[in-house]
C-alpha cells in the first residue's frame, strides 16, 4: 500500500515538474490542480449530497422555482438575462466548490504534517 502512495506521489510530482519546465503559468498549474481535485471530489461529494436532507429540500425548491419561471411569459431578452444569471452563478459555484475542496485537502495535509502523521 505504501509503495502505491509513493508511486502516485511520484507521478503527480513529475507532472507538476513537467508543467513547470515547459513554461506553464501559475494559472495553468492551478487549472490542472482544479481538474484533478474535481475528478477526485465527485464521488465523495455526491455521496455526501445524496445523504443530505437539507440539500434535497433545496433542490426541490429549485425545481419549483424553475417550474414557475418556465410558466412565466418572459420576453426572449428577459429569459436570456435569467439564463445568463443562472449560468454565471453555476460557474462561480463550481469554482468556489473546487477551490474549497483544494483548500480542505491542503489544510488537511498541513494538519497531518503538524502532528507528524505524514510519511515524509
C-alpha positions in Angstrom: 0.0 0.0 0.0 2.8 2.4 0.9 4.5 1.7 -2.4 1.3 2.7 -4.3 1.2 6.0 -2.5 4.8 6.7 -3.3 4.2 5.9 -6.9 1.2 8.2 -7.1 3.1 11.0 -5.4 6.0 10.5 -7.8 3.6 10.6 -10.9 2.0 13.8 -9.6 5.3 15.4 -8.8 6.6 14.5 -12.3 3.5 16.0 -13.9 3.9 19.3 -12.0 7.6 19.4 -12.8 6.8 18.8 -16.5 4.3 21.7 -16.4 6.8 24.0 -14.7 9.7 23.1 -17.1 7.5 23.7 -20.1 7.0 27.3 -19.0 3.4 26.9 -17.9 1.9 29.7 -15.9 0.6 29.5 -12.4 -2.9 29.8 -13.9 -2.3 26.6 -15.9 -1.0 24.8 -12.9 -4.0 25.8 -10.8 -6.3 24.7 -13.6 -4.6 21.3 -13.6 -5.0 21.0 -9.9 -8.6 22.1 -10.0 -9.3 19.5 -12.7 -7.7 16.8 -10.6 -9.5 17.9 -7.4 -12.8 18.0 -9.3 -12.4 14.4 -10.6 -11.4 13.2 -7.1 -14.2 15.0 -5.2 -17.1 14.0 -7.5 -17.7 10.6 -5.9 -17.1 11.7 -2.3 -19.1 14.9 -2.8 -22.0 13.1 -4.5 -22.2 10.5 -1.7 -22.4 13.3 0.9 -25.0 15.3 -1.0 -27.2 12.2 -1.6 -27.5 11.8 2.2 -28.1 15.5 2.9 -31.8 16.1 3.6 -31.5 19.9 3.5 -29.8 19.7 0.1 -32.8 17.6 -1.1 -35.2 20.2 0.1 -33.3 23.0 -1.5 -33.2 21.1 -4.8 -37.0 20.6 -4.6 -37.4 24.3 -4.0 -35.2 24.9 -7.0 -37.4 22.7 -9.2 -40.5 24.5 -8.1 -38.9 27.9 -8.8 -37.8 26.6 -12.3 -41.4 25.4 -13.0 -42.7 28.9 -12.0 -40.1 30.6 -14.2 -40.9 28.3 -17.1 -44.6 29.1 -16.9 -44.0 32.9 -16.9 -44.4 34.7 -20.2 -41.0 36.3 -20.3 -39.7 38.0 -23.4 -36.6 36.4 -25.1 -34.5 39.2 -23.7 -35.8 38.6 -20.1 -35.3 34.8 -20.5 -31.7 35.3 -21.8 -31.0 37.6 -18.8 -32.3 34.9 -16.4 -30.3 32.2 -18.1 -27.1 34.3 -18.1 -27.5 34.9 -14.4 -28.1 31.3 -13.7 -25.2 30.1 -15.8 -22.9 32.7 -14.2 -24.0 31.6 -10.7 -23.4 27.9 -11.5 -20.0 28.6 -13.0 -19.0 30.7 -9.9 -20.3 27.9 -7.6 -18.2 25.3 -9.5 -15.0 27.4 -8.8 -15.9 28.0 -5.2 -16.5 24.3 -4.6 -13.4 23.2 -6.4 -11.2 25.7 -4.6 -12.8 24.9 -1.2 -12.1 21.3 -1.9 -8.5 22.0 -2.7 -8.1 24.2 0.4 -9.6 21.5 2.5 -7.0 19.0 1.1 -4.2 21.4 1.7 -5.3 22.3 5.2 -5.8 18.6 6.0 -2.3 17.9 4.8 -0.9 20.8 6.9 -2.7 19.4 10.0 -1.4 15.9 9.4 2.1 17.3 8.9 1.9 19.4 12.0 1.2 16.3 14.1 3.9 14.3 12.3 1.4 12.0 10.7 2.7 12.1 7.1 5.2 9.6 5.7 7.8 12.1 4.6 
